Amino acid sequence: MPYGLINSFYINYYSPITLMETINILCATDKNFVPYCGIMLTSLFENNKDEHIVVYLLVDDTVKEQDKSKYLFLAEQYKQSIQIIQVDASTFEKYPVYNKQWTNSIYYRLLAAELLPDSVDKIIYLDADIIVTRSIREMWKIDIKKYALGVVQDIWAPNQQVYDRLGLENDKCYFNSGSMILNLKYWRVHDLSKKYMTYIKDNFEKLWFNDQDTLNGVLFDQKLMLPVTYNFQVLFLKKSLFDEMTDEQKKDILATTNPLIMHYSASTKPWMIKYYKMPYLGLWRRYRDISMWKKTPDLLPKTKVLNWLIKRYILWPLNIYFKEDYIRIQ
């Protein structure tokens, strides 16, 4: 395998023999997102009990053996499969990470075609900050044979500055990398892993959303745009961002009352005290509470901590709120 990325390969295969086509899932984590990735996988398995799923989980050496064992036990509980692939994080030490809440693990997905077995030619990638609400087969059945990937618009898709920064034509289709259908056969034929690495080296000063900017820069004309149900970012509902959407995008968002993929993207995380009253918080907590990570505590935000503590423990319990910043979907 190129790039020296694989140190070891842990396999847990519990799924029964089935005539149904296997659904391949890809996710990645380091120590910081271990519980949230586990909660995401719990929602996936809970809502796909009749499916045959193989999860390829990319981890680095910050993930402890006990955490790996916990993931494998999760798969055993649901009679599904998790294959854990160890990644050499030092490969990405020189690459930039714009946001301090991210780590270099966001780059791992870019080398999926190299890290995964050649027999895996199609896979759904899911971030750790996601809840899967029902059977994922409808997403898996989407035909992307002619494309490198199938993706959903990002919350910043209408923003001209995104296209200017990356030197891209504004087609309003800047996409989010948190939930994607990947055509790994296409990636291998076109040697995309090498192109991603080259793009990062040549454009690192432009990359604000590191892996996402890279995928958009390299695959801007090789993507299939999908409805927002397959990556419903909670911030779609933030009024200031919603107002910037095109009429077509607004219509898609307003019509999506039951998203398949609920994505708590950007800094809006349901496990932070700061976002105690964010939309769809209850959905995330429902799966946290039935998972093996149900005792995971809420975290404090890294900025304006005192302000949020006052809101969370004084104002909100008294039903005192500031102006609603989110639109509502009936």
C-alpha positions in Angstrom: 0.0 0.0 0.0 1.3 3.5 -0.9 2.1 6.2 1.7 3.0 3.7 4.5 -0.4 4.3 6.2 -1.4 0.9 7.4 0.3 -0.5 10.5 -2.1 -3.2 11.4 -5.5 -4.6 10.5 -8.1 -5.6 13.1 -11.0 -7.6 11.8 -14.3 -8.4 13.5 -16.8 -10.1 11.2 -20.1 -11.1 12.8 -22.7 -10.6 10.1 -24.7 -13.7 9.0 -24.6 -15.0 5.5 -27.2 -13.1 3.5 -28.3 -12.8 -0.1 -28.7 -9.0 0.3 -26.0 -6.8 -1.1 -23.5 -5.7 1.6 -23.6 -2.0 2.5 -20.1 -0.7 3.1 -19.6 2.2 5.6 -16.5 4.2 6.1 -15.7 6.4 9.2 -12.6 7.7 11.0 -11.8 8.8 14.5 -9.0 9.7 16.9 -9.3 9.8 20.7 -11.3 13.0 20.6 -14.2 11.6 18.7 -14.3 8.0 20.0 -17.6 8.2 21.9 -19.4 10.3 19.2 -18.3 7.8 16.5 -19.7 5.1 18.7 -23.1 6.9 19.0 -23.2 7.4 15.3 -22.6 3.7 14.7 -25.3 2.8 17.3 -27.8 4.9 15.3 -26.7 3.2 12.1 -27.0 -0.4 13.5 -30.2 0.3 15.4 -32.0 1.4 12.3 -30.5 -1.2 9.9 -31.0 -4.4 11.8 -32.2 -6.3 8.7 -29.2 -5.1 6.6 -25.8 -6.6 6.1 -23.3 -3.9 6.9 -19.5 -3.8 7.0 -18.0 -0.7 8.7 -14.4 0.2 7.9 -13.2 2.3 10.8 -9.9 4.3 10.4 -8.2 5.0 13.6 -4.7 6.3 14.7 -2.5 5.4 17.6 -4.4 7.8 20.0 -7.3 5.3 20.1 -6.9 2.9 22.9 -7.2 -0.9 22.6 -10.1 -0.8 25.0 -11.9 1.6 22.7 -11.3 -0.6 19.7 -12.7 -3.6 21.7 -15.8 -1.5 22.6 -16.4 -0.9 18.9 -16.0 -4.6 18.1 -18.4 -5.5 20.9 -20.9 -3.0 19.5 -20.8 -4.8 16.1 -21.2 -8.2 17.9 -24.3 -6.9 19.7 -26.0 -6.0 16.4 -24.6 -9.0 14.5 -22.8 -6.6 12.1 -19.2 -6.2 11.1 -16.5 -3.7 11.9 -13.0 -3.8 10.4 -10.6 -1.5 12.2 -7.7 -0.1 10.1 -4.8 1.5 11.9 -3.5 4.6 10.2 -0.1 6.2 10.6 -1.0 9.8 11.7 2.5 11.1 11.1 1.8 11.0 7.4 -0.3 14.1 7.9 1.8 16.0 10.4 2.8 18.7 7.8 -0.7 19.3 6.6 -2.7 22.3 7.9 -5.8 22.1 10.1 -7.6 25.4 10.1 -10.1 24.9 12.9 -8.6 24.1 16.4 -11.5 21.7 17.1 -10.3 19.4 14.3 -7.3 17.1 14.1 -5.4 15.5 11.2 -7.9 12.6 11.3 -10.1 14.6 9.0 -7.6 13.8 6.2 -7.8 10.0 6.5 -10.9 9.6 4.3 -8.9 11.1 1.4 -6.9 7.9 1.1 -9.8 5.5 1.4 -9.0 4.0 -2.0 -5.5 3.1 -0.7 -6.4 2.0 2.8 -9.4 -0.3 1.9 -9.3 -3.6 0.2 -9.4 -3.4 -3.6 -12.7 -5.4 -3.5 -14.4 -2.4 -1.9 -15.3 -0.3 -4.9 -18.2 1.7 -3.3 -18.7 3.0 0.2 -20.7 5.5 2.2 -18.6 7.8 4.3 -20.1 9.2 7.6 -18.7 11.7 10.0 -18.8 11.0 13.8 -21.2 13.9 14.4 -24.1 12.2 12.5 -27.2 10.3 13.4 -28.7 7.8 10.9 -32.4 7.8 11.3 -33.6 4.8 9.2 -32.4 2.3 6.7 -29.5 3.5 4.8 -30.1 1.3 1.8 -32.0 4.0 -0.1 -28.7 6.0 -0.1 -26.7 2.9 -1.0 -28.8 2.2 -4.0 -28.0 5.6 -5.7 -26.0 5.0 -8.9 -22.7 6.9 -8.9 -20.8 4.8 -11.5 -20.1 7.8 -13.7 -19.0 10.0 -10.8 -16.2 10.2 -8.2 -18.8 10.7 -5.4 -22.3 11.6 -4.5 -22.6 14.6 -2.2 -24.9 17.2 -0.7 -24.5 21.0 -0.7 -22.7 22.6 2.2 -24.2 25.4 4.3 -21.7 27.8 2.7 -22.6 26.8 -0.9 -24.2 30.2 -1.7 -21.2 32.1 -0.4 -19.2 33.6 -3.3 -16.1 33.9 -1.0 -15.8 30.1 -0.9 -15.4 30.0 -4.7 -13.1 33.0 -4.8 -10.8 31.5 -2.2 -10.5 28.2 -4.0 -10.5 29.6 -7.5 -13.6 27.7 -8.5 -16.6 28.6 -10.7 -19.6 29.4 -8.6 -22.3 26.8 -9.5 -23.8 27.0 -5.9 -22.7 23.4 -5.5 -19.8 23.6 -3.0 -20.4 20.4 -1.1 -20.1 19.0 2.5 -17.8 16.1 3.1 -19.5 14.7 6.2 -21.7 12.3 4.4 -20.7 11.0 1.0 -21.1 8.1 -1.4 -17.7 7.3 -2.7 -16.9 5.5 -5.9 -13.5 4.0 -4.9 -13.2 2.2 -8.3 -13.3 5.6 -9.9 -10.8 6.9 -7.3 -8.3 4.2 -8.1 -8.6 4.4 -11.9 -8.0 8.2 -11.8 -5.3 8.0 -9.0 -7.3 10.5 -6.9 -5.4 9.8 -3.7 -2.2 11.2 -5.3 -4.1 14.2 -6.6 -5.6 15.0 -3.2 -2.1 15.0 -1.6 -0.7 17.2 -4.4 -3.6 19.6 -4.1 -3.1 20.0 -0.3 0.6 20.7 -0.8 0.0 23.2 -3.5 -2.9 25.0 -1.9 -2.5 24.7 1.9 -2.8 28.4 2.5 -6.3 28.4 0.9 -7.7 25.5 2.9 -10.1 26.6 5.6 -12.1 23.3 5.6 -9.1 21.1 4.9 -10.4 17.8 3.5 -13.6 19.3 2.3 -11.9 22.1 0.4 -9.5 19.5 -1.1 -12.4 17.3 -2.4 -14.2 20.3 -3.8 -11.1 21.6 -5.5 -10.2 18.3 -7.1 -13.6 16.9 -7.8 -15.6 20.0 -8.5 -16.8 18.7 -11.9 -16.8 15.0 -11.0 -19.6 14.9 -8.4 -23.3 13.9 -8.3 -25.4 16.4 -6.2 -27.9 14.7 -3.9 -31.0 15.9 -2.0 -30.3 17.3 1.5 -32.0 14.3 3.2 -28.7 12.5 2.7 -26.7 15.1 4.7 -29.1 17.4 6.5 -26.9 19.8 8.3 -28.5 21.3 11.3 -27.2 24.7 10.3 -29.4 24.7 7.2 -32.0 25.9 9.7 -30.0 28.8 11.0 -31.9 31.8 9.7 -28.9 33.9 8.6 -27.6 31.0 6.5 -31.0 29.8 5.2 -31.8 33.3 3.9 -28.7 33.1 1.6 -29.8 29.9 -0.1 -31.3 29.8 -3.6 -35.1 29.2 -3.9 -34.4 25.7 -5.0 -32.2 24.9 -2.1 -34.7 26.4 0.3 -37.5 24.3 -1.2 -35.4 21.1 -0.7 -34.6 22.0 2.9 -38.2 22.9 3.8 -39.5 19.7 2.2 -37.1 17.5 4.2 -39.1 16.8 7.3 -37.5 13.4 8.0 -33.9 13.4 7.0 -32.0 10.1 6.6 -28.7 11.6 7.7 -28.8 14.2 10.5 -25.5 16.1 10.5 -24.5 18.3 13.4 -21.8 20.0 11.3 -19.3 22.8 11.9 -19.0 23.9 15.5 -22.6 23.1 16.3 -22.2 19.9 18.4 -25.0 18.4 20.5 -22.5 17.3 23.2 -21.6 20.9 24.0 -23.4 22.9 26.7 -23.3 25.9 24.4 -25.8 24.2 22.0 -28.2 22.9 24.7 -31.2 24.2 22.8 -30.1 23.5 19.2 -32.6 21.9 16.8 -32.7 18.0 16.8 -30.8 17.8 20.1 -33.3 15.3 21.4 -32.6 13.0 18.4 -28.9 12.8 19.1 -29.5 12.3 22.8 -31.9 9.5 22.1 -29.1 7.4 20.5 -26.5 8.5 23.0 -28.7 7.2 25.8 -29.1 3.7 24.3 -25.4 3.5 23.4 -22.5 2.2 25.4 -21.4 5.8 25.5 -24.5 7.1 27.3 -22.4 8.4 30.3 -20.4 10.7 28.0 -20.6 14.2 29.6 -21.4 17.4 27.8 -18.4 19.6 27.1 -17.9 23.2 27.7 -17.2 25.4 24.7 -13.7 26.8 24.4 -14.7 30.4 24.2 -17.1 32.6 26.3 -17.5 29.8 28.8 -19.0 32.0 31.6 -21.7 33.3 29.2 -22.8 29.8 28.3 -22.8 28.6 31.9 -25.1 31.4 32.8 -27.4 30.5 30.0 -27.4 26.7 30.6 -27.7 26.7 34.4 -29.6 30.0 35.2 -31.5 31.4 32.3 -32.7 28.3 30.4 -34.0 26.5 33.5 -36.1 29.7 34.1 -37.4 29.5 30.5 -35.5 32.7 29.6 -34.2 32.6 26.0 -32.8 35.0 23.5 -34.3 35.5 20.1 -34.7 32.3 18.1 -32.1 32.0 15.4 -33.4 28.9 13.6 -36.3 28.5 11.2 -38.9 25.8 11.9 -39.9 23.0 9.6 -43.5 21.8 9.9 
